[in-house]
Amino acid sequence: MLPSRRNTEQACRRTVDALTALPVHYRTGLVRRRALDLYEAIPAQHPREHAVRELRDVLTPGRLRQGGC
C-alpha cells in the first residue's frame, strides 16, 4: 500500500520540525541519515509537494549546519 499524500506531508513536516529544533551539532551522522532515508523513501508522485520540497531544502548540505529553515 502506498502512503497517502497526507501521511507523506505529515512525515516531512515532523522531520523538518525535529531537525530544525535540534542544536546544529546534533544534525549530523545518524540523525541526518534517518532524515535522508525518509526523503529517499517518498514515492515519486510526491516530489512537488511543499512539505517534501521543504524537507529536501533542509537536507541540502550546509542548511543543516546553518540552522535549516
Secondary structure, 3 states (H helix, E strand, C coil): CCCCHHHHHHHHHHHHHHHHHCCHHHCCHHHHHHHHHHHHHCCCCCCCCHHHHHHHHHHCCCHHHHCCC
